[in-house]
Amino acid sequence: MSGRLVKDKGHPLIFQALKEIFMENNRFQQSVVLVIAGDGPWGARYKDRGANILVLGPLGRADLAKFYNAIDIFVHPTLRGQGLDQTPLEAILSGKPVMTTRVASLTGSVIVGPELGYTFSPTVESLKKTLYRVWKDGKVVLEKKGKAARQRGLKLFTATKMTAAYERLFLCMPKEAYCKYP
């Protein structure tokens, strides 16, 4: 996970799900580490949660790239739609699949199908099922999903493509001729 460490990002949801899974499954506990990059008012609450949860704090651009390269999957348990979230886009452009709550802003744009990542309802039970599925799918499946997500990201979400899309939108408002997309 990365980003602002605040309640509405859904972090308490993943902490509870992992706590329950670690109590149920020793092999899962021995093989999974949650790495958190970011800062915010809830940051202090995330420290000292055990050996399986590593809080890095805020990272600069170079270290953020290392963070994305080091993880197998990016977990984004947000509890509300927030437009087009930056952190899942960073993850897919780094070639990482994303596991996120089913909110329209993400399932309608970033994770539009199971070939790109995983989605779950914002409940502990749904998140646990998805965590187990990711774990059972393993590294090969995660790498395949990450490659597919990166291809989609490069097609739609680079800075140049996003700028062009916004420019087209703003030109479209006053002049309908610009609203016709190729």
C-alpha positions in Angstrom: 0.0 0.0 0.0 1.1 3.6 -0.5 -0.4 7.0 -0.2 -2.0 9.1 2.5 -2.4 7.2 5.7 -6.0 8.1 6.7 -9.1 6.1 7.8 -11.0 6.4 4.5 -8.3 4.6 2.6 -9.5 1.4 4.2 -6.2 0.4 5.9 -8.0 -0.8 9.1 -9.9 -3.2 6.9 -6.7 -4.9 5.6 -5.2 -4.9 9.1 -8.2 -6.8 10.4 -8.3 -9.2 7.5 -4.6 -10.0 7.8 -4.9 -10.4 11.6 -7.6 -13.0 11.1 -5.7 -14.8 8.3 -2.5 -14.9 10.2 -4.4 -16.6 13.1 -5.9 -19.1 10.7 -3.0 -19.9 8.5 0.6 -20.2 9.6 1.9 -20.7 6.0 0.2 -17.5 4.9 1.7 -15.6 7.8 5.2 -17.0 7.0 5.0 -16.0 3.3 3.3 -12.6 3.3 4.5 -9.1 4.3 2.4 -6.0 3.9 4.7 -3.0 3.0 3.2 0.5 3.6 4.7 3.6 2.0 3.2 7.0 2.9 2.4 9.5 5.6 -0.6 10.9 7.2 -2.5 11.4 10.5 -3.0 7.6 10.9 0.7 6.8 10.3 1.6 6.3 13.9 -1.3 3.7 14.3 0.3 1.5 11.7 3.7 1.1 13.4 4.4 -1.9 15.7 1.8 -4.2 14.2 4.1 -7.1 14.0 6.8 -8.6 11.8 4.5 -9.0 8.8 3.7 -5.2 8.5 6.5 -2.9 7.5 5.9 0.8 7.5 8.4 2.8 5.4 7.0 6.2 5.8 7.0 8.8 3.1 9.2 8.0 0.1 10.8 10.2 -2.6 10.3 9.4 -6.3 13.4 7.2 -6.6 12.5 5.2 -3.5 8.9 5.0 -4.6 10.0 3.3 -7.8 12.0 0.8 -5.7 9.0 0.2 -3.6 6.8 -0.7 -6.6 9.6 -2.9 -8.0 9.9 -4.8 -4.7 6.2 -5.7 -4.3 4.2 -8.5 -5.9 0.8 -6.8 -5.8 -0.4 -3.4 -4.9 -3.3 -3.4 -2.4 -5.6 -0.4 -2.5 -8.5 -0.9 0.0 -10.1 2.5 -0.3 -13.5 2.9 1.2 -14.8 5.6 -1.2 -14.4 6.6 -4.9 -12.0 9.4 -5.3 -11.8 10.1 -9.0 -8.8 8.6 -10.7 -6.5 7.6 -7.9 -2.8 8.2 -8.5 -1.3 5.3 -6.5 -3.1 2.4 -8.5 -2.0 4.1 -11.7 1.6 4.3 -10.4 1.4 0.6 -9.6 0.1 -0.6 -13.0 2.6 1.6 -14.8 5.2 -0.2 -12.8 3.8 -3.5 -14.0 2.1 -4.5 -10.8 -1.4 -5.9 -10.6 -3.8 -4.0 -8.2 -6.1 -5.4 -5.6 -8.8 -2.9 -4.8 -12.3 -2.4 -3.4 -15.1 -2.4 -5.9 -15.7 1.3 -6.3 -16.7 2.7 -9.7 -13.8 5.1 -10.0 -11.5 2.1 -10.1 -13.5 -0.8 -11.6 -14.7 1.5 -14.4 -11.2 2.7 -15.4 -8.2 0.9 -13.9 -9.2 -2.6 -13.0 -11.9 -3.2 -15.6 -11.4 -7.0 -15.7 -9.9 -10.0 -13.7 -7.0 -10.1 -16.1 -5.7 -6.8 -14.7 -6.0 -7.4 -10.9 -8.5 -8.3 -8.2 -11.5 -6.5 -6.7 -13.3 -7.1 -3.4 -16.3 -5.7 -1.5 -15.3 -3.4 1.4 -15.8 -6.1 4.1 -13.2 -8.1 6.0 -14.6 -11.4 4.7 -14.5 -10.4 1.0 -11.0 -9.0 1.5 -9.9 -12.3 3.2 -11.2 -14.3 0.3 -9.4 -12.1 -2.2 -6.1 -12.2 -0.2 -6.3 -16.0 -0.2 -7.0 -16.1 -3.9 -4.0 -13.8 -4.6 -1.8 -16.0 -2.4 -3.0 -19.2 -4.1 -2.7 -17.7 -7.6 1.0 -17.2 -6.9 3.8 -15.2 -8.5 3.4 -16.4 -12.2 -0.3 -15.3 -12.3 0.6 -12.0 -10.6 3.3 -11.3 -13.1 0.9 -12.1 -16.0 -1.7 -9.7 -14.5 0.9 -7.1 -13.9 2.0 -7.2 -17.6 -1.6 -6.8 -18.8 -2.2 -4.0 -16.4 1.0 -2.2 -17.5 0.0 -2.5 -21.2 -3.4 -1.0 -20.4 -1.7 1.7 -18.3 0.7 2.7 -21.1 -2.3 2.8 -23.6 -4.4 5.0 -21.4 -2.7 6.5 -18.4 0.6 8.1 -19.3 1.1 11.8 -18.5 0.9 12.6 -22.3 -2.3 10.6 -22.8 -4.0 12.0 -19.7 -3.1 15.5 -20.7 -4.4 15.0 -24.2 -7.7 13.6 -22.8 -8.2 16.6 -20.5 -7.4 19.0 -23.3 -9.9 17.3 -25.5 -12.5 17.5 -22.7 -12.0 21.2 -22.1 -12.0 21.9 -25.8 -15.2 19.9 -26.2 -17.1 22.0 -23.6 -17.3 25.1 -25.8 -17.2 23.5 -29.2 -19.0 20.2 -29.9 -16.8 19.4 -32.9 -14.0 18.6 -30.5 -16.2 16.0 -28.8 -15.8 13.5 -31.6 -13.2 11.0 -30.6 -11.1 9.0 -33.2 
